[in-house]
Amino acid sequence: MAMDAPIAKKITGQNEVDFVECDCCGLTEECTMSYIETVRERYKGKWICGLCAEAVNDEVLRCEKQKLISPDEAMARHFSFCNKFRSAGPPPDPTPHLITAMRQVLRKSLESPKFIRSMPSSPTKNRGDVNMKLAGLARSESCIPSLSLVDCGMDEDCEGEKDSELENLKLHCV
């Protein structure tokens, strides 16, 4: 069955891959044209990489408790955050830059709302009447049987042929 030329061209165009640079952090990614268009529609014509998109979404969620901000405002905050580090150029010694970035990540994570878990992550805490330190898996026997090699060439009870050395050794579980 032959396809019309415009339809074939459209399908081929959707699968074409292109390199695109993040307008925020400068990361270059290889994406399909349809995905690039979808992201640009979502972020008002700007290309945002996946990491920056997550940071923008995190900014919206983080500020949700304090005050409601729009995705546009969250994107503007993230743009200014990235531009602070990009505008100065690469530092001669990247260590202070890394320390400053990690300090900001730590501060943001401490300011974020904490998620309450339904169960504590530590199994050693008391839950009701059961002391979890005492509750554990009891082990009656080893799940690995002990193995011994028997040389069938000298053992009269062993069944087997004596044609090859491989057949002379049999593995028996004790």
N, C-alpha and C positions, 0 to 999 in steps of 0.2 A: 504494500500500500504506500503510495507516494504522498509526501507531505507538501503542502504549499510552501513556497519560498519564504514568505513573511513569517509564518508560524515557526518554521525551522530556525530562522534567524533569531526570533524572539527566545526560543528555548536555548539556543547556543549563547545568546547574550546574557541570559540569567545565570548560566554556569561559568561565565568568564570570571576570572579571578584578577583582582587588581590590588595593588599596595595602596594603603591609605594611612595617613599620619593623624594621630589624635590631636585635636585642636587644643587640648588641655595640657597633657604631659609630654607630647611629642613622640610617643611610642608608635612605631610603624607596624601595621598588621596586614596580613594577606587575607582578603575577604571577597566574597562574591559581590557582584554589582547590586543584586537585589537586596542583600543584607546591608550594604552600605546605604542604599536609598532608605531602607526601613529605619536605620539608626538616625540618619539625618532628618527624617520626618519627625521622629520622636523628640529630638533635641533641637528643633527649630533651625535646621540647616547646618548644624555643627556636627562634626564626627567626633564621637566620644568612644574611647576604647572600653573594653569590658571592665577593667579595673576602675577607671574613673566613673563609669556608670554605677558600679557598686558603691563607690564613695559618695556619689550624689544621692543615691537611694538611702544610704546610711545616714547622711546629713539630714534628710527629710525625717527619717524615723527617730533620730537622736533629738531633734528639735521639736518633735511632735508633742512631747510632754510639757515642755516649757511654753512654746508658742507655735502656732501653726504657720509653717513657711511653705511657699510654693516650690515646685521643682525648679522653676527658673531662678529663684533666689538661692536655692541649694546649689545649683550649677554655678551661679556667680560666685558663691563662697568658695567652691572647690577650684574654680578658675583662678581666683586671687591667691588661694593657698599654693597652687602649682606655680603660678607666675612669680611668687616670692623666691622660690628656689631656682627657677629657670633664668630669671633676669640677671642674676649675679654672675652667671657662667659657672663653669666647673671650678670648684675650689682647688688650690694648689695641693692641699692635703685633704683627702675626702673624709678622714676620720671625724673631725668636728661636725661636718655636714651630716654624716650618718648619725652621730650622737644627737644632734638637734632634731633630726627627723624622727628618731626613735622616741625622743622626749615628747614630741608633739603627738605621736601615735599613742603613747602611754597616757598622756593627759586626756586625749579624746576618749580613750577607752574607759578611763576612770569616771568621766563625766557622763558616759552613756548609761541609760537605765539598765539595771540588773534584771535578768530574767530569773524568775523563781522556778525551780525544778520541783516536780511532784515528789521525787524521791531524792535523798541525798546521794551524792556521787560516791561517798565512801561506804563500803560495806561493813565497817567496823563500828558503826554507831548503833545505839539502842533504838529499836523500833517497837514500841508497845512493850509487851512482856517478853519478847524474844531478844536475847543478847546475841548480836550478830558475831561477836568474837568467838562464842562457843559453838555457834552453828556453823558447820562446815561439811565438806564432803568426806565421808569415811571411806577408807580404802581397805578392802579385805584381802585382795591378792593382786599380784602384778598382772597387767594385761599382756605382757610380753612373756611367752613361755621360755623356759630355759632350753637351750639347744646343746646337743652333743653330737660329735662326729663319731661314726662307727666305721671302722675299716672292715668291709665285707670280705676281704680276702682272707682274713684270719678268723673271722667269726663264723661258726658253723650254722648258727640259727638264722643268719641273715639270708634273705632270698635275693637273688640277683645274679647277673651274669658277670664273669670275670674277664670280659673281652677288652674293656678299656679302663683306664684309671678313673674316669669320671663315673663309671657305673660301679666301681669298687667302693666309692665313698657314698654313704647315704646319710641323710640328715634326719634324725629322729627327735621328736619332742619328748622330753622326760616328764 
